Amino acid sequence: MKIDFSFKIAALLVPIILFDTLAYAGIIPEKKRIIFKSDEQQQVLLIANTNDYPILMQTWIDNGNTQNVPSATVSPFIITPPMSRLVAGEIKGLRIIYNKQKTLPNDKESAFWINLYEVPPTSKENKLVDNVTVAMNTQIKLFYRPTPLANKPEEKILVTQLSCYGKAYNLEITVSCKNPTPYYISLSNIELNLYNHTYHNETQLDMMVPPFSDNSYRINVDSSNIPQQVNVEYSFVDDKGDVHGLKSTIRID
């Protein structure tokens, strides 16, 4: 299916978060993340090729391990077609299907990653492409939400339920957050304000705090003289993939 280029950009051009950094891939998905409810059998995800040349796209769903290859992945979700060719400006629909080969928990969310592996053609196939062919893998998150959890509270309310504290050692503060809720809480940044300076957490592949579990984040600072209470701002991502902020304080041990 081909559509007008200007319409395509307006409809589908959104920033993609890849490994917690902003990247603008040639493949642009319609959504920043997928919420898959347990009473659904399938969803359709539209993908646009915004390059000015054709590409090959391999797709699969896994648990987010960057070392995974499609043949070695085990997931209760499949995505079809697994291999596609998209010409410049083309939009294609991918079907995401829950095959129910593995029973997922009914009392908490489960998370998976949709992989969109883009391979440009060689220069022999298309003169618009440089001699060096670079493949790019864009990952977007898929959350499986059981029926008992269908009425999810506002994301900001969930973030306020996080139990976070900091532990200082030399010039580093480790912030640990425990999530008592059955939902994934997607943090994208933790910012500490210390002596009128702002410090951010080190980049890590996955900043989510899983349901009934925890995660830790390291922040390098310039002073070893750390007060017991520090101002903090959490950046978090909602179901639509939009980023919001919440200010609070945390205890430092």
PyMOL commands that set and color helices and strands:
alter all, ss='L'
color gray80, all
select helices_A, chain A and resi 5-12+70-72+147-149+155-160
alter helices_A, ss='H'
color red, helices_A
select strands_A, chain A and resi 16-18+21-23+27-29+33-37+42-49+55-62+77-80+83-86+91-98+110-119+136-145+163-169+172-179+185-194+197-200+208-209+213-220+229-237+243-252
alter strands_A, ss='S'
color yellow, strands_A
deselect
rebuild
show_as cartoon
